[in-house]
């Protein structure tokens, strides 16, 4: 029977800084690299070795996948990337400090944006310096395919 392994990326630089990351493409922190290697070792100990991997097009997820496969001794496993596996898009919250957002909007609103599925964050503004919509990775997607939140 096939086995599906779901693994989140290691800590990113913006996770460590307590910033809303979403579609902003930051790298792993040193701790995130260590977490990825540890996950690979744990998968190996559990004898869970993938024959293929799927990841988003975000650097932190791609590097996590690479480090996990290296730790498993399986760096040649085929890896498929798709933008549809990108992290949740935080809209105009992207780049903001989570504690400041909690202070400005309250715990309930913060929780709704971070953990809910029915309350989207405000759409990202074209002037937001962290707006990913001009990213070349998304340039060939159909108009309107890249979300604003």
C-alpha positions as CSV (number, residue, x, y, z in Angstrom):
1,X,0.0,0.0,0.0
2,X,1.4,3.5,-0.8
3,X,2.4,5.7,2.1
4,X,1.9,9.5,2.0
5,X,4.4,11.5,4.1
6,X,3.5,15.1,4.8
7,X,6.3,17.2,6.1
8,X,6.4,21.0,6.7
9,X,9.5,23.0,5.9
10,X,12.0,23.7,8.6
11,X,12.1,27.0,10.4
12,X,12.5,29.9,8.0
13,X,14.4,33.1,8.5
14,X,11.0,34.9,8.8
15,X,9.6,32.3,11.1
16,X,12.5,33.0,13.4
17,X,11.8,36.8,13.2
18,X,8.0,36.2,13.9
19,X,7.0,37.7,10.6
20,X,4.1,36.7,8.3
21,X,5.8,34.8,5.5
22,X,3.2,33.2,3.2
23,X,4.4,33.6,-0.3
24,X,7.5,35.6,0.5
25,X,10.4,33.5,-0.6
26,X,12.8,33.5,2.4
27,X,15.4,30.8,3.1
28,X,15.7,28.4,6.0
29,X,17.3,29.5,9.2
30,X,20.2,27.5,10.6
31,X,17.7,25.9,13.0
32,X,15.5,25.1,10.0
33,X,18.3,23.3,8.2
34,X,19.0,21.3,11.4
35,X,15.3,20.4,11.7
36,X,15.2,19.2,8.1
37,X,18.2,16.9,8.6
38,X,16.7,15.6,11.8
39,X,13.4,14.9,10.0
40,X,15.3,12.9,7.4
41,X,17.1,10.9,10.1
42,X,13.8,10.2,11.8
43,X,12.2,9.1,8.5
44,X,15.1,6.8,7.9
45,X,14.8,5.3,11.4
46,X,11.1,4.7,10.8
47,X,12.1,3.1,7.4
48,X,9.9,5.7,5.6
49,X,11.8,6.3,2.4
50,X,10.0,8.1,-0.4
51,X,10.3,7.1,-4.0
52,X,9.2,10.5,-5.1
53,X,8.8,13.9,-3.5
54,X,6.5,16.9,-4.2
55,X,7.2,20.4,-2.9
56,X,6.2,24.0,-3.6
57,X,8.4,26.4,-5.6
58,X,9.4,28.2,-2.4
59,X,13.1,28.1,-1.4
60,X,12.5,27.0,2.2
61,X,10.4,24.0,1.0
62,X,12.8,23.0,-1.8
63,X,15.8,23.2,0.6
64,X,14.0,21.2,3.3
65,X,13.2,18.5,0.7
66,X,16.8,18.4,-0.4
67,X,18.2,18.2,3.1
68,X,15.7,15.5,4.1
69,X,16.6,13.4,1.1
70,X,20.3,13.8,1.7
71,X,19.9,12.8,5.4
72,X,18.0,9.7,4.1
73,X,20.9,8.9,1.8
74,X,18.5,9.3,-1.2
75,X,19.5,12.6,-2.9
76,X,18.4,11.2,-6.3
77,X,14.7,10.8,-5.5
78,X,12.8,12.7,-8.1
79,X,11.3,16.0,-6.8
80,X,8.4,17.6,-8.4
81,X,7.7,21.3,-7.8
82,X,4.3,23.1,-8.1
83,X,3.3,26.6,-7.1
84,X,0.0,25.1,-5.9
85,X,1.8,23.6,-2.9
86,X,3.0,27.1,-1.8
87,X,2.2,28.1,1.8
88,X,-0.9,30.0,2.7
89,X,-0.8,33.5,1.2
90,X,-1.1,36.1,3.9
91,X,-2.0,39.0,1.6
92,X,-1.1,42.4,3.0
93,X,0.0,40.9,6.3
94,X,3.1,39.6,4.5
95,X,6.2,40.9,6.1
96,X,4.4,42.2,9.3
97,X,5.4,41.2,12.8
98,X,2.9,38.8,14.2
99,X,3.0,40.3,17.7
100,X,2.3,43.8,16.2
101,X,-0.6,42.4,14.2
102,X,-2.0,40.8,17.4
103,X,-1.6,44.2,19.2
104,X,-3.3,46.1,16.4
105,X,-6.1,43.7,15.5
106,X,-6.6,41.4,18.6
107,X,-6.1,37.7,19.2
108,X,-9.4,36.6,17.7
109,X,-8.7,38.3,14.4
110,X,-5.1,37.1,14.3
111,X,-6.3,33.5,14.9
112,X,-8.9,33.8,12.2
113,X,-6.3,34.9,9.7
114,X,-3.7,32.4,10.7
115,X,-5.7,29.3,11.4
116,X,-9.1,29.7,9.8
117,X,-10.2,29.0,6.3
118,X,-13.1,31.4,6.0
119,X,-11.5,34.7,6.9
120,X,-8.8,35.7,4.4
121,X,-6.3,38.4,5.3
122,X,-6.5,41.7,3.5
123,X,-5.4,41.3,-0.2
124,X,-1.8,42.2,-0.8
125,X,-1.3,45.7,-2.1
126,X,0.8,46.3,-5.2
127,X,3.0,48.7,-3.1
128,X,3.8,46.0,-0.5
129,X,7.5,45.4,-1.0
130,X,7.0,41.7,-0.3
131,X,4.3,41.3,-3.0
132,X,5.2,38.0,-4.9
133,X,3.0,38.7,-7.9
134,X,5.9,40.0,-10.0
135,X,8.0,36.9,-9.2
136,X,9.3,35.3,-12.4
137,X,8.2,31.9,-11.1
138,X,4.6,32.9,-11.6
139,X,5.0,34.9,-14.8
140,X,3.7,32.2,-17.1
141,X,0.6,31.4,-15.0
142,X,-2.8,32.4,-16.4
143,X,-3.9,35.9,-15.5
144,X,-5.6,35.9,-12.1
145,X,-4.1,32.5,-11.0
146,X,-1.7,34.0,-8.5
147,X,-3.8,34.9,-5.4
148,X,-3.8,38.2,-3.6
149,X,-4.6,36.5,-0.3
